[in-house]
Amino acid sequence: MSKKSLLSLLLTAALGAGILTGCQGTASPSPTPASSAGKDSVVIAMDTNSEPAAGFDPAFGWGAGEHVHEPLIQSTLTVTKPDLTIGYDLATGYSVSDDGLTWTVTIRDDARFTDGEALTAEDVAFTYNTVKESSSVNDFTMLDRAEAVDETTVAFHMNTPFSIWPYTMAVVGIVPEHAYDSATYGQNPIGSGRYVLKQWDKGQQIILEANPDYYGEAPAIRRFTILFLEEDAAFLAVQAGQVDLAYTSATYSDQSVAGYSLTAYRTVDNRGFNLPAVPAGTNAQGQAIGNDFTSDVLVRRAINIGIDREEMIENVLNGYGTPAYSVCDQLPWYNPASQVEYDPEAAAALLDEAGWTLGSDGIRERSGVKAELHLLYPSSDSVRQALCADFAQQLQELGISTSIEGVGWDTAYDRAQSEPLIWGWGAHTPMELYNIYHTSADTGLAGYSPYANAAVDSYMDQALQCTDLETSYELWQKAQWDGSTGVTQEGDTPWVWLVNVDHLYWVREGLQVAEQKIHPHGHGWSIVNNVDQWSWS
């Protein structure tokens, strides 16, 4: 069967199943693309994983967690600007006490919820206290309590200084104390943001419309519909003209569709391998931990400069990506010292220096032991599988025998303590560095891969203790490399970062997507952070 015939059959099946139509079990018409419906609406196809399982409740992850985005239905105190510095939404200003333990935030007095009630500092305090008690997505252990000082002033009392609190304030949507019920709010959210949830057909679509009482500039896009589709169905929806913008992947990048262009957005959605930095052994629970081969810093450094990232981008991502050198490339707290040049000769010299010399079979060995690595990838992710295979091939060329295995996430976390696993990271907060590299008090090692450096810990602790956000950036950068130690090539290199994966979308001709912030990990809601500023030409 030809590819065209197969696509036609799949499209027919999708339409018959109601995937590209309205409410389940009804004869609702397909959403009309904005290009024919008017100049103030848009239809978007997103990954099925983008549908919020717990609804639109900030206390249960809406706007936060692994795939951070602006909550749209609710307002936030702050926002991140295109350069990832901090701006204001509800907040009109903030200050922090000299000891870093009290953040005082003033808010605007003209914000109202969509039920007509005024939004006050009481709602802000209620939201944060509720999120602290309820959230299973974000860590709020640094917050003791939030307190409404008066109608337009809220004080956040911290358990410990936390310099990057403004980044937390950028993702927590404010809910109304008078109309909040944890059992029902996520299904019928009341907010003060740019949009109102008008319809949610679970498993299929949501429809949002502009909030007529929004305190800010009225959205240019008055209505947008999001269809939750598998990748194949999303491409079929593009071919059928059913959507104005649809997510896609490099798998489809060699295709062309009349009336659409393939657009790539830069990301910090990185892929990289942990390299266990301690010798093989077991922890207190008897779990395997450490790796004798990667525990040698010269081996880790050799791997980092012996990998051709550009080749990976071309061969695996069809050119849609950028080299990754850290977990925070291009962000304000990134240290450019992380960048390395591909140098297989220098990599080979490092392996020689470490005593791993080439054998007659092309595999290095030391004291009769072969240089071997067993690499893991999540079995549900074909792109990571392909990157893993490419990485393995490049290691073979360095004389390191490799094998690869697909695993489920139920075992991946534990096995990564002793075997390199390809991960996906990238967030709009420096805490990503902390979560990956900082040691745990319980084990004395970092959580996702065994590693410890007291100086790196100290810089990150100092960064969080700062009362000035700009100064904290410098300390996060020193944690990466201070001139003598850190996590970069000349330092410990406990991870090897490979690529930042471009987020690809099919965009209908005439749709002007507003300037995008660099996208974090997760190919979903980030694209619509500023949908209110999109337009049609």
Secondary structure, DSSP 8 states (H G I E B T S, - for coil): --HHHHHHHHHHHHHHTTTTSSSTTS-------HHHH-SSEEEEEE-GGGS-TT-S-GGGTTT-TTS----SSS--SEEE-TTS-EEESSEEEEEE-TTS-EEEEEE-S--B-TTS-B--HHHHHHHHHHHHHH-SSS--TTEEEEEEEETTEEEEEESS--TTHHHHHTT-----GGG--TTTTTTS----SSEEEEEEETTTEEEEEE-TT-SS---S--EEEEEE--HHHHHHHHHTT--SEEEE-GGGTT---TTEEEEEE-B--EEEEE---S-SEE-TTS-EE--TTTTSHHHHHHHHHS--HHHHHHHHSTT-EEE--SSSTTSTT--GGG-----HHHHHHHHHHTT-EE-TTS-EEETTEE-EEEEEEETT-HHHHHHHHHHHHHHHHTT-EEEEEEE-HHHHHHHTTTS-BEEEE--SSTHHHHHHHSB-TTTSSBSSS----HHHHHHHHHHHH-S-HHHHHHHHHHHHB-SS-BSSTTTT--EEEEEEE-EEEEEETTEE------B-SSSSGGGGTTGGG-EE-
